């Protein structure tokens, strides 16, 4: 009898809405239908309603709308907006959802458009029509305003919680069971509302498992845990508002493969796990508006390919590196996204997220962490590749050798491969010509030497003594190519010797030119300016001098002003410009830039006790390492916007003791930095990239 009274109340609401002109026609049509019945349950015929009939909610049980032979639709409510006249099972049977999506406009109810979809694969079947027609709603169903049914004329909510968003309506009759009209503040509230929602941990389960909608309002759940809705897999709409839970865990909505609408609004959420929305492959509308979210985890929307509407407004987003992934995601998604504004930092406060430029965010960091130690001190380190494998050669004066290191793939460490005897060596310079390997060993005493390996299966052997009368006290050696031929230049620091250019001639390397005699050169640097080879010599007695290759020899071009007491020079290129790093043991080291005719001062860096200022290009970053005998070695990074070197980090622990050279080696996608130290062991660091936006 409660069901019968409820249907009479629905019918009364419908007749009241028709007005004086339509009420009499409705009563006559109803009386005609009742008079034709001959017994049976419900005393109604199995005819299909005509175009002028009025269908009130889901009041058709075994009468109109059921097939003549019964079948799966017998006794089940159907959506009045989806009546097509001819169904698959017989005349007057409603079609399934797959047919409704491409169906023409319904005949019975004058809808503005054809039905789009049905609310669920199981009972009750309620269609979302953009019309003012009636709706048949079941346990827990909710129809938001975006679906277009703003003023439903009839409702059937046998039990549970049913909410319909719409305009405020007070012109209908009140509830026959007493109390005011159920239309209050723009939504219909079923008298059974207020029960705990089934399927949520901490709430009492609903007796109906095949529900299509759930609304959680002002609950006391502390958090949404994984698998909170596994008991209600048929949900199509889920609403959270004014709740106190602060965390949404991974897989909180697992099992809701049919969920299309998820509204999480006006809650106290502080964080969402990055896999919280995993598995929602049918989700089209997502709202996270008006929560307390300062950032969203990266990959939160991964796998949500069906999204068409996303609302993120009303959150106090901190527009730092944590929001960068969202700015990069916005142009790639085929959905309407309401982003909101920044709450911080101060420089970006109140700025819309969609107006931010992702290129202005600096969210990559690098770190050099210790990896391995090589015993014995070293003055130089040089990387090279031989037979497709990277190698490293160290000049170890106290051990009296040039040590070649190779990568051990089984131990994942560097190991000694071969060594050659070279007492008092200061520089070991490798040269690879096909299968032949040459090593120049510049020595303080005993003369410089050339070693050769003719083929990979042989060992290095001494083949030549290099310019014994000119190279009396070498301090540095560099490799350069002149007119297609390999050459070595050795800087000599003695008063009686001279810097010498050695070029290949037949089986060995022989002197071709003496440079800068009597000036005690400490360093040589080969570079290219204006498309021509140049040589820069640093000296203890005067400013660095720049030589230009012309007519088969080096000619003095200019010197570098305001650069006294320079111990060593190294160059690098960035943005089409040539920069020079000048190392000074006393005073400030300097960074200069070539202006087309001369190097001009760009930056000064404090460097007490420095012997090396080495630029390195590592993983897209232009770095420069300033080694010191009395302080920690500093790593700088070139900022493209400013064109200046900015401090990045200190090398260590372990701390470097009197570093003299740095070199980069790349192995299997891993990057290593070698630091040769004069008063301590050689240290190896590994390069790591850190994504601050993750």
C-alpha positions as CSV (number, residue, x, y, z in Angstrom):
1,X,0.0,0.0,0.0
2,X,2.8,2.5,0.5
3,X,3.8,1.9,-3.1
4,X,0.2,2.4,-4.3
5,X,0.0,5.7,-2.3
6,X,3.3,6.8,-3.8
7,X,2.1,6.2,-7.3
8,X,-1.1,8.2,-6.6
9,X,1.0,11.0,-5.3
10,X,3.1,11.0,-8.5
11,X,-0.1,10.9,-10.5
12,X,-1.4,13.9,-8.6
13,X,1.7,15.9,-9.2
14,X,1.4,15.2,-13.0
15,X,-2.2,16.1,-13.2
16,X,-1.6,19.3,-11.2
17,X,1.2,20.2,-13.7
18,X,-1.1,19.7,-16.8
19,X,-3.4,22.6,-15.8
20,X,-7.2,22.8,-16.1
21,X,-7.2,22.0,-19.9
22,X,-5.2,18.8,-19.7
23,X,-6.5,17.3,-16.5
24,X,-9.8,16.1,-18.0
25,X,-8.1,14.5,-21.0
26,X,-5.6,12.7,-18.8
27,X,-8.4,11.3,-16.5
28,X,-10.4,10.2,-19.6
29,X,-7.3,8.4,-21.0
30,X,-6.7,6.7,-17.7
31,X,-10.3,5.6,-17.3
32,X,-10.3,4.2,-20.9
33,X,-7.2,2.2,-20.2
34,X,-8.6,0.8,-16.9
35,X,-11.9,-0.1,-18.6
36,X,-10.3,-2.3,-21.2
37,X,-8.5,-4.6,-18.7
38,X,-10.0,-8.1,-18.1
39,X,-8.5,-9.3,-14.8
40,X,-4.8,-9.9,-14.3
41,X,-2.4,-8.0,-12.2
42,X,-2.6,-4.2,-12.5
43,X,-5.8,-4.4,-14.8
44,X,-4.0,-2.6,-17.6
45,X,-3.5,-3.6,-21.2
46,X,-0.3,-4.2,-23.0
47,X,-0.7,-1.5,-25.5
48,X,1.9,1.1,-26.4
49,X,1.0,4.7,-25.4
50,X,0.1,7.1,-28.1
51,X,1.7,10.3,-29.0
52,X,-0.8,12.2,-26.7
53,X,-0.6,9.9,-23.7
54,X,0.9,11.0,-20.5
55,X,3.5,8.6,-18.9
56,X,4.0,9.2,-15.2
57,X,7.3,8.1,-14.0
58,X,7.9,4.3,-13.8
59,X,4.3,3.5,-13.1
60,X,4.1,1.0,-16.0
61,X,4.9,-2.3,-14.4
62,X,3.2,-5.2,-16.2
63,X,0.9,-3.1,-18.3
64,X,1.9,-0.6,-21.0
65,X,5.5,-0.9,-22.0
66,X,5.8,-4.7,-21.4
67,X,5.9,-7.1,-24.3
68,X,3.0,-9.3,-24.9
69,X,5.0,-12.4,-24.1
70,X,6.6,-11.1,-21.0
71,X,10.3,-11.5,-21.4
72,X,13.1,-9.8,-19.5
73,X,11.3,-6.4,-19.4
74,X,8.2,-7.8,-17.6
75,X,7.7,-6.1,-14.3
76,X,10.6,-3.8,-14.6
77,X,10.5,0.0,-14.7
78,X,11.7,1.6,-17.8
79,X,12.7,5.1,-18.8
80,X,9.7,7.0,-20.1
81,X,12.0,9.3,-22.1
82,X,13.3,6.4,-24.1
83,X,9.9,5.0,-25.5
84,X,10.4,4.3,-29.2
85,X,7.1,2.4,-30.0
86,X,8.9,-0.6,-31.6
87,X,11.5,-2.5,-29.6
88,X,13.5,-5.6,-30.2
89,X,11.2,-7.9,-28.2
90,X,7.9,-6.8,-29.6
91,X,5.6,-3.9,-30.0
92,X,5.8,-1.3,-27.3
93,X,9.1,-2.6,-25.7
94,X,11.8,-0.1,-24.8
95,X,15.2,-0.6,-26.5
96,X,18.5,-1.1,-24.8
97,X,21.1,1.6,-24.2
98,X,23.2,0.7,-27.2
99,X,20.2,1.3,-29.5
100,X,19.1,4.4,-27.7
101,X,22.3,6.2,-28.3
102,X,21.6,6.4,-32.1
103,X,17.8,6.5,-31.8
104,X,15.6,9.2,-33.3
105,X,13.6,11.5,-31.1
106,X,11.1,9.7,-28.9
107,X,7.4,9.7,-29.9
108,X,5.7,9.7,-26.5
109,X,7.5,12.5,-24.8
110,X,8.3,15.7,-26.7
111,X,12.1,15.8,-26.0
112,X,14.2,18.5,-27.6
113,X,16.9,16.0,-28.5
114,X,17.3,12.3,-28.7
115,X,18.4,10.5,-25.5
116,X,22.2,10.4,-25.2
117,X,22.8,7.4,-22.9
118,X,21.3,5.4,-20.1
119,X,22.4,5.6,-16.5
120,X,23.4,2.0,-16.0
121,X,23.6,-1.5,-17.5
122,X,21.3,-2.9,-14.8
123,X,18.0,-1.8,-13.3
124,X,16.7,0.8,-13.1
125,X,17.2,2.0,-16.7
126,X,16.9,5.8,-16.6
127,X,17.7,7.9,-19.7
128,X,19.2,11.4,-19.6
129,X,17.0,13.4,-22.0
130,X,17.4,17.1,-22.7
131,X,13.6,17.7,-22.1
132,X,11.1,18.6,-19.5
133,X,9.7,15.1,-19.5
134,X,9.4,12.8,-16.5
135,X,12.2,10.6,-15.2
136,X,12.1,7.2,-13.7
137,X,14.8,7.1,-11.0
138,X,15.8,4.2,-8.9
139,X,17.8,3.5,-5.7
140,X,20.5,6.2,-5.2
141,X,20.0,7.9,-8.6
142,X,21.1,11.4,-9.0
143,X,20.5,13.6,-12.1
144,X,22.6,16.8,-12.1
145,X,21.7,19.9,-13.9
146,X,24.2,19.4,-16.7
147,X,22.1,16.5,-18.1
148,X,19.3,18.9,-19.1
149,X,16.4,17.5,-17.1
150,X,15.8,20.4,-14.9
151,X,12.1,19.9,-13.9
152,X,11.2,16.2,-13.8
153,X,7.4,15.7,-13.6
154,X,7.3,12.4,-11.9
155,X,9.7,10.5,-9.6
156,X,9.8,7.0,-8.3
157,X,12.2,6.3,-5.4
158,X,11.1,3.1,-3.7
159,X,13.9,3.3,-1.1
160,X,17.2,4.8,-0.4
161,X,18.6,8.2,-1.3
162,X,17.5,9.9,-4.5
163,X,18.5,13.5,-5.3
164,X,17.6,15.5,-8.4
165,X,19.2,18.8,-9.0
166,X,16.8,21.3,-10.6
167,X,15.1,24.6,-10.2
168,X,13.1,25.3,-7.1
169,X,9.5,24.1,-7.6
170,X,6.7,24.6,-5.1
171,X,3.7,24.4,-7.3
172,X,3.1,20.7,-6.9
173,X,1.2,18.9,-4.2
174,X,2.9,18.0,-1.0
175,X,3.9,14.6,0.1
176,X,0.8,12.5,0.8
177,X,2.5,11.1,3.9
178,X,2.7,14.5,5.4
179,X,5.3,17.2,5.6
180,X,6.2,20.0,3.2
181,X,6.8,19.8,-0.5
182,X,10.0,17.8,-1.3
183,X,11.2,20.5,-3.7
184,X,13.4,22.7,-1.5
185,X,16.3,24.9,-2.6
186,X,16.5,23.6,-6.1
187,X,16.7,19.8,-5.5
188,X,14.3,17.0,-4.6
189,X,15.1,15.0,-1.5
190,X,13.6,11.6,-1.0
191,X,12.2,10.9,2.5
192,X,14.6,8.0,2.7
193,X,17.6,10.2,2.3
194,X,20.2,10.4,5.0
195,X,21.0,6.7,5.1
196,X,24.6,5.7,4.9
197,X,25.8,5.0,1.4
198,X,26.4,1.4,0.7
199,X,29.8,0.2,-0.5
200,X,31.8,2.8,1.4
201,X,34.1,1.6,4.2
202,X,32.7,2.8,7.5
203,X,29.1,3.0,6.2
204,X,26.2,0.5,6.5
205,X,25.7,-1.3,3.1
206,X,22.6,-0.7,1.1
207,X,20.3,-3.7,0.3
208,X,20.5,-2.8,-3.4
209,X,23.9,-3.4,-4.9
210,X,23.0,-2.4,-8.5
211,X,22.9,1.4,-7.7
212,X,24.0,4.0,-10.2
213,X,24.7,7.0,-8.0
214,X,26.0,7.8,-4.6
215,X,26.2,11.1,-2.7
216,X,28.4,11.5,0.3
217,X,27.7,14.7,2.2
218,X,29.2,15.7,5.5
219,X,30.5,12.3,6.3
220,X,33.1,11.6,9.0
221,X,35.3,9.4,6.9
222,X,39.0,10.2,7.8
223,X,40.2,9.1,4.3
224,X,39.3,7.3,1.2
225,X,41.2,4.0,1.2
226,X,41.9,1.7,-1.7
227,X,38.9,-0.3,-2.9
228,X,36.3,1.8,-1.0
229,X,33.7,1.2,-3.7
230,X,34.3,-2.4,-4.7
231,X,30.8,-3.4,-3.5
232,X,29.1,-0.9,-5.9
233,X,30.7,-1.5,-9.3
234,X,27.7,-0.2,-11.3
235,X,28.1,3.4,-10.1
236,X,27.9,6.0,-12.9
237,X,27.9,9.1,-10.7
238,X,29.7,9.8,-7.4
239,X,29.5,13.0,-5.4
240,X,31.5,14.1,-2.4
241,X,30.8,17.5,-0.8
242,X,31.5,19.1,2.5
243,X,33.4,16.1,3.8
244,X,36.3,16.0,6.3
245,X,38.6,13.4,4.8
246,X,42.0,14.8,4.0
247,X,43.6,12.0,1.9
248,X,42.6,10.0,-1.1
249,X,44.7,6.9,-1.4
250,X,45.8,5.0,-4.4
251,X,43.1,2.9,-6.1
252,X,40.4,4.6,-4.0
253,X,37.9,4.2,-6.9
254,X,39.1,0.7,-8.0
255,X,36.3,-1.3,-9.7
256,X,34.3,1.7,-10.9
257,X,34.9,1.0,-14.6
258,X,31.4,2.4,-15.5
259,X,31.8,5.7,-13.5
260,X,31.3,8.7,-15.8
261,X,30.8,11.6,-13.3
262,X,33.0,12.2,-10.3
263,X,32.5,15.3,-8.3
264,X,34.8,16.0,-5.3
265,X,34.0,19.5,-4.2
266,X,34.1,21.7,-1.1
267,X,36.0,19.2,0.9
268,X,39.1,19.4,3.2
269,X,41.4,17.3,1.0
270,X,45.0,18.1,1.5
271,X,46.6,15.5,-0.8
272,X,45.7,13.0,-3.5
273,X,47.8,10.0,-4.4
274,X,49.0,9.9,-8.0
275,X,47.2,6.6,-8.6
276,X,43.9,7.6,-6.9
277,X,42.0,7.8,-10.2
278,X,43.5,4.7,-11.7
279,X,41.0,2.4,-13.5
280,X,38.3,5.1,-14.2
281,X,38.4,4.4,-18.0
282,X,34.8,5.7,-18.6
283,X,35.2,9.0,-16.7
284,X,34.0,12.0,-18.6
285,X,33.4,14.7,-16.0
286,X,35.8,15.3,-13.1
287,X,35.6,18.1,-10.6
288,X,38.1,18.8,-7.8
289,X,36.9,22.3,-7.2
290,X,37.1,24.2,-4.0
291,X,39.2,21.8,-2.0
292,X,42.5,22.6,-0.1
293,X,44.8,21.3,-2.9
294,X,48.1,23.2,-3.1
295,X,49.4,20.9,-5.9
296,X,48.4,17.8,-7.8
297,X,50.6,14.7,-8.1
298,X,52.2,14.0,-11.5
299,X,50.4,11.5,-13.7
300,X,47.1,11.9,-11.7
301,X,45.2,12.0,-15.0
302,X,47.1,9.2,-16.7
303,X,44.8,6.7,-18.3
304,X,41.7,9.0,-18.2
305,X,41.4,9.2,-22.0
306,X,37.6,9.8,-22.0
307,X,37.7,13.1,-20.0
308,X,35.7,15.9,-21.5
309,X,35.3,18.3,-18.6
310,X,37.7,19.0,-15.7
311,X,37.2,21.6,-13.0
312,X,40.1,22.5,-10.7
313,X,38.9,26.0,-9.7
314,X,38.9,27.2,-6.1
315,X,42.1,25.4,-5.0
316,X,45.1,27.4,-3.5
317,X,47.6,26.1,-6.0
318,X,51.3,27.0,-5.4
319,X,52.6,27.7,-8.8
320,X,56.0,26.3,-8.5
321,X,57.7,23.2,-10.0
322,X,55.0,20.9,-8.6
323,X,52.5,22.5,-11.0
324,X,54.7,22.3,-14.1
325,X,53.4,19.0,-15.3
326,X,49.9,20.3,-15.2
327,X,50.8,23.3,-17.4
328,X,52.4,20.9,-19.9
329,X,49.3,18.6,-19.8
330,X,46.8,21.3,-20.5
331,X,47.6,21.8,-24.2
332,X,47.6,18.1,-24.9
333,X,44.2,17.1,-23.4
334,X,41.0,17.2,-25.5
335,X,38.8,18.4,-22.7
336,X,37.4,21.6,-21.2
337,X,39.5,22.5,-18.1
338,X,38.8,25.1,-15.5
339,X,42.2,25.7,-13.9
340,X,41.7,28.5,-11.4
341,X,44.4,30.9,-10.2
342,X,47.6,30.7,-8.3
343,X,47.7,31.4,-4.5
344,X,51.5,31.6,-4.4
345,X,54.3,32.5,-4.7
346,X,53.7,36.2,-4.3
347,X,55.0,37.1,-7.8
348,X,52.3,34.8,-9.4
349,X,49.5,35.3,-6.9
350,X,46.0,35.6,-8.5
351,X,47.4,34.8,-12.0
352,X,45.4,32.2,-14.0
353,X,47.2,28.9,-14.5
354,X,46.4,28.9,-18.2
355,X,48.3,32.1,-18.6
356,X,51.6,30.7,-17.1
357,X,54.4,29.8,-19.5
358,X,56.0,26.4,-18.7
359,X,59.3,27.5,-20.2
360,X,59.8,30.0,-17.4
361,X,59.9,27.2,-14.7
362,X,63.3,25.9,-13.8
363,X,62.5,22.5,-12.5
364,X,65.6,20.4,-13.4
365,X,68.3,19.9,-10.8
366,X,71.5,17.9,-11.1
367,X,73.7,16.3,-8.5
368,X,77.2,14.8,-8.6
369,X,77.5,12.0,-6.0
370,X,80.6,10.0,-5.2
371,X,80.9,6.6,-7.0
372,X,84.5,5.3,-6.8
373,X,88.0,6.1,-5.7
374,X,91.2,5.3,-7.7
375,X,94.3,5.0,-5.6
376,X,97.4,7.1,-6.3
377,X,97.4,10.8,-7.1
378,X,97.2,12.2,-10.7
379,X,97.9,15.4,-12.5
380,X,95.8,14.7,-15.6
381,X,92.8,12.7,-16.9
382,X,91.9,12.2,-20.5
383,X,88.9,10.3,-21.9
384,X,89.0,8.5,-25.3
385,X,87.3,5.8,-27.2
386,X,89.1,2.8,-28.6
387,X,87.4,0.0,-30.6
388,X,84.0,1.3,-29.7
389,X,84.6,1.2,-25.9
390,X,85.3,4.3,-23.8
391,X,88.6,4.5,-21.9
392,X,90.3,6.8,-19.5
393,X,94.0,7.5,-19.1
394,X,95.5,9.0,-15.9
395,X,98.9,10.7,-15.6
396,X,100.2,9.5,-12.2
397,X,103.6,11.1,-11.5
398,X,104.3,9.5,-8.1
399,X,103.4,6.0,-9.4
400,X,105.5,6.8,-12.5
401,X,103.0,5.6,-15.1
402,X,100.1,6.4,-17.4
403,X,97.2,4.2,-16.3
404,X,94.4,3.2,-18.7
405,X,91.1,2.4,-17.1
406,X,88.2,0.5,-18.7
407,X,84.6,-0.3,-17.6
408,X,84.0,-3.7,-16.0
409,X,80.4,-4.7,-17.0
410,X,80.2,-7.5,-14.5
411,X,81.4,-5.6,-11.5
412,X,79.9,-2.3,-12.7
413,X,83.1,-0.5,-11.8
414,X,86.2,1.0,-13.5
415,X,89.2,-1.3,-13.5
416,X,92.9,-1.0,-14.6
417,X,93.4,-2.3,-18.2
418,X,97.0,-1.4,-19.0
419,X,99.8,0.9,-17.8
420,X,102.9,2.2,-19.4
421,X,106.1,3.3,-17.5
422,X,106.5,7.1,-17.4
423,X,108.4,8.4,-14.4
424,X,107.7,12.1,-13.5
425,X,104.9,12.2,-16.0
426,X,102.7,15.4,-16.1
427,X,100.4,14.6,-19.0
428,X,99.3,11.5,-21.0
429,X,97.6,12.5,-24.2
430,X,95.9,9.7,-26.3
431,X,95.4,9.7,-30.1
432,X,93.3,7.1,-31.9
433,X,93.9,6.5,-35.6
434,X,91.8,3.6,-36.7
435,X,93.1,0.5,-35.0
436,X,96.2,2.3,-33.8
437,X,96.5,4.0,-30.5
438,X,99.2,6.6,-29.7
439,X,99.9,8.0,-26.2
440,X,102.2,11.0,-25.7
441,X,103.8,11.0,-22.3
442,X,105.1,14.4,-21.3
443,X,107.7,14.0,-18.5
444,X,109.6,16.5,-16.3
445,X,112.8,14.4,-16.4
446,X,114.1,12.0,-18.9
447,X,112.3,13.5,-21.9
448,X,108.9,13.1,-23.4
449,X,108.0,9.9,-25.2
450,X,105.5,8.5,-27.7
451,X,104.0,5.1,-27.2
452,X,102.0,3.1,-29.8
453,X,99.7,0.1,-30.0
454,X,99.5,-1.1,-33.6
455,X,96.5,-3.3,-33.1
456,X,94.0,-4.2,-30.4
457,X,95.6,-7.5,-29.6
458,X,99.0,-6.0,-28.8
459,X,100.2,-3.9,-25.9
460,X,101.6,-0.4,-25.9
461,X,105.2,-0.1,-26.8
462,X,107.7,2.8,-26.7
463,X,108.4,4.0,-30.3
464,X,109.9,7.6,-30.1
465,X,111.6,10.2,-27.9
466,X,110.0,13.6,-28.6
467,X,112.2,16.8,-29.1
468,X,114.6,16.1,-26.3
469,X,116.4,19.5,-26.8
470,X,113.3,21.6,-26.8
471,X,111.0,20.0,-24.2
472,X,113.0,20.4,-21.1
473,X,110.3,20.9,-18.5
474,X,106.8,20.3,-20.1
475,X,103.8,21.3,-18.1
476,X,100.8,20.5,-20.4
477,X,100.1,18.8,-23.7
478,X,97.1,19.3,-26.1
479,X,96.0,17.5,-29.3
480,X,94.8,19.5,-32.3
481,X,94.2,19.0,-36.0
482,X,95.9,21.3,-38.6
483,X,95.3,21.0,-42.3
484,X,93.8,17.5,-41.8
485,X,96.9,16.2,-39.8
486,X,97.1,15.4,-36.1
487,X,99.5,17.4,-34.0
488,X,100.5,17.8,-30.4
489,X,101.5,21.0,-28.7
490,X,103.5,20.8,-25.6
491,X,103.8,23.8,-23.2
492,X,107.3,24.1,-21.7
493,X,107.8,25.9,-18.4
494,X,111.6,26.2,-18.4
495,X,113.6,29.3,-19.3
496,X,115.8,27.4,-21.7
497,X,113.0,25.4,-23.4
498,X,110.1,26.5,-25.6
499,X,106.6,25.5,-26.3
500,X,106.7,23.1,-29.3
501,X,104.3,22.0,-32.0
502,X,104.8,18.4,-33.0
503,X,103.0,17.1,-36.2
504,X,102.9,13.7,-37.7
505,X,105.4,13.0,-40.4
506,X,105.8,9.4,-41.6
507,X,105.9,6.9,-38.7
508,X,106.3,9.5,-35.9
509,X,105.7,13.1,-34.6
510,X,108.4,15.7,-35.2
511,X,108.9,19.4,-34.3
512,X,107.3,21.8,-36.7
513,X,107.4,25.1,-34.9
514,X,108.7,26.6,-31.7
515,X,106.4,29.1,-29.9
516,X,106.8,31.7,-27.2
517,X,110.4,30.9,-26.3
518,X,111.7,32.0,-22.9
519,X,108.3,32.7,-21.4
520,X,107.8,29.7,-19.2
521,X,104.4,28.6,-20.5
522,X,102.2,26.7,-18.1
523,X,99.2,25.8,-20.3
524,X,98.2,25.4,-23.9
525,X,94.6,25.5,-25.2
526,X,93.5,24.8,-28.8
527,X,90.3,26.5,-30.0
528,X,88.6,27.7,-33.2
529,X,87.6,31.3,-33.7
530,X,86.0,32.7,-36.9
531,X,86.3,29.3,-38.5
532,X,90.1,29.1,-38.1
533,X,92.4,27.2,-35.7
534,X,93.8,29.2,-32.8
535,X,96.2,28.5,-30.0
536,X,96.1,30.2,-26.6
537,X,99.2,30.0,-24.4
538,X,99.2,30.9,-20.7
539,X,102.5,32.0,-19.1
540,X,103.8,32.8,-15.7
541,X,105.7,35.9,-17.1
542,X,103.0,37.7,-19.1
543,X,99.3,37.8,-20.1
544,X,97.9,34.9,-22.2
545,X,98.7,35.2,-25.9
546,X,96.5,34.2,-28.8
547,X,98.0,32.7,-31.9
548,X,96.2,32.2,-35.2
549,X,97.0,29.4,-37.8
550,X,98.0,31.0,-41.1
551,X,100.2,29.8,-43.9
552,X,101.2,26.6,-42.3
553,X,102.3,28.1,-39.0
554,X,100.9,29.9,-35.9
555,X,101.1,33.7,-35.9
556,X,100.6,36.0,-32.9
557,X,97.2,37.7,-33.1
558,X,96.6,39.4,-29.8
559,X,96.9,39.0,-26.0
560,X,94.2,39.1,-23.3
561,X,94.1,42.4,-21.4
562,X,93.7,42.6,-17.6
563,X,94.5,38.9,-17.3
564,X,97.9,38.7,-15.4
565,X,99.0,35.7,-13.5
566,X,96.8,33.3,-15.4
567,X,97.9,29.7,-14.8
568,X,95.6,27.8,-17.2
569,X,92.9,28.5,-19.8
570,X,89.9,26.4,-21.0
571,X,87.2,27.4,-23.5
572,X,83.6,26.4,-24.2
573,X,80.8,27.4,-26.6
574,X,77.2,28.3,-25.7
575,X,74.5,30.0,-27.8
576,X,76.9,30.6,-30.7
577,X,79.4,32.5,-28.5
578,X,82.9,31.4,-27.4
579,X,83.7,31.7,-23.7
580,X,87.0,31.4,-21.9
581,X,87.7,30.2,-18.3
582,X,90.9,31.6,-16.9
583,X,92.4,30.1,-13.8
584,X,94.3,32.2,-11.3
585,X,96.1,30.9,-8.3
586,X,96.1,34.3,-6.6
587,X,93.1,36.6,-7.2
588,X,89.8,35.9,-8.9
589,X,89.4,33.5,-11.7
590,X,87.6,35.0,-14.7
591,X,85.1,34.2,-17.5
592,X,85.5,36.1,-20.8
593,X,83.5,36.1,-24.0
594,X,84.8,36.6,-27.6
595,X,83.4,39.7,-29.3
596,X,84.9,39.1,-32.7
597,X,88.2,40.7,-32.2
598,X,89.1,40.2,-28.5
599,X,88.0,38.4,-25.3
600,X,86.1,40.7,-23.0
601,X,85.6,40.2,-19.2
602,X,82.2,38.9,-18.4
603,X,82.4,37.6,-14.8
604,X,84.9,37.2,-11.9
605,X,84.8,34.3,-9.3
606,X,86.8,34.1,-6.1
607,X,89.3,31.3,-6.4
608,X,92.1,31.3,-3.8
609,X,94.6,28.6,-4.6
610,X,93.0,27.4,-7.9
611,X,94.9,25.4,-10.5
612,X,92.0,24.3,-12.7
613,X,88.8,26.0,-14.0
614,X,87.3,23.3,-16.2
615,X,84.1,23.7,-18.4
616,X,82.1,20.6,-19.1
617,X,78.9,20.0,-21.0
618,X,76.9,17.3,-19.2
619,X,73.4,16.2,-20.1
620,X,72.3,19.5,-21.7
621,X,73.9,21.6,-18.9
622,X,77.0,23.8,-19.4
623,X,78.9,23.4,-16.2
624,X,82.3,24.7,-15.0
625,X,84.2,23.3,-12.0
626,X,86.6,25.5,-10.1
627,X,89.1,23.4,-8.2
628,X,91.0,24.8,-5.2
629,X,93.8,23.7,-3.0
630,X,92.4,25.4,0.1
631,X,88.7,25.2,-0.2
632,X,85.9,22.9,-1.5
633,X,85.8,22.6,-5.3
634,X,82.7,24.5,-6.7
635,X,80.4,23.5,-9.5
636,X,78.8,26.3,-11.5
637,X,76.1,26.1,-14.1
638,X,75.6,28.6,-17.0
639,X,72.2,30.2,-16.8
640,X,71.1,30.9,-20.4
641,X,68.8,33.8,-19.5
642,X,71.6,35.7,-17.6
643,X,74.6,34.4,-19.6
644,X,76.4,34.0,-16.3
645,X,77.7,31.1,-14.2
646,X,75.6,30.4,-11.1
647,X,76.8,28.2,-8.1
648,X,75.3,24.7,-8.3
649,X,77.0,22.6,-5.6
650,X,80.3,21.7,-3.9
651,X,82.1,18.5,-4.8
652,X,82.3,16.0,-1.9
653,X,82.4,14.2,0.3
654,X,85.0,12.9,-0.1
655,X,86.6,16.3,-0.5
656,X,89.1,16.8,-3.4
657,X,92.7,17.4,-2.3
658,X,94.5,19.7,-4.7
659,X,92.5,18.9,-7.9
660,X,94.3,19.4,-11.2
661,X,91.9,18.1,-13.9
662,X,88.3,17.1,-14.6
663,X,86.9,14.9,-17.4
664,X,83.5,13.4,-18.3
665,X,82.9,9.8,-19.4
666,X,79.6,8.3,-20.6
667,X,78.9,4.6,-20.2
668,X,75.6,2.8,-20.9
669,X,73.6,6.0,-20.5
670,X,75.4,6.8,-17.2
671,X,77.6,9.9,-16.8
672,X,80.7,9.9,-14.7
673,X,83.0,12.8,-13.6
674,X,86.7,12.1,-13.0
675,X,88.6,14.4,-10.7
676,X,92.4,14.0,-10.8
677,X,94.0,15.2,-7.6
678,X,97.7,16.0,-7.0
679,X,97.8,15.4,-3.2
680,X,95.1,12.7,-2.9
681,X,93.4,9.8,-4.8
682,X,91.4,10.3,-8.0
683,X,87.7,10.5,-7.2
684,X,84.9,9.4,-9.5
685,X,81.4,11.0,-9.2
686,X,78.2,10.0,-10.9
687,X,75.9,12.5,-12.5
688,X,72.2,12.4,-11.5
689,X,69.3,14.4,-12.8
690,X,66.5,15.4,-10.4
691,X,63.1,16.4,-11.7
692,X,61.7,18.9,-9.1
693,X,58.2,18.7,-10.8
694,X,57.7,15.1,-9.9
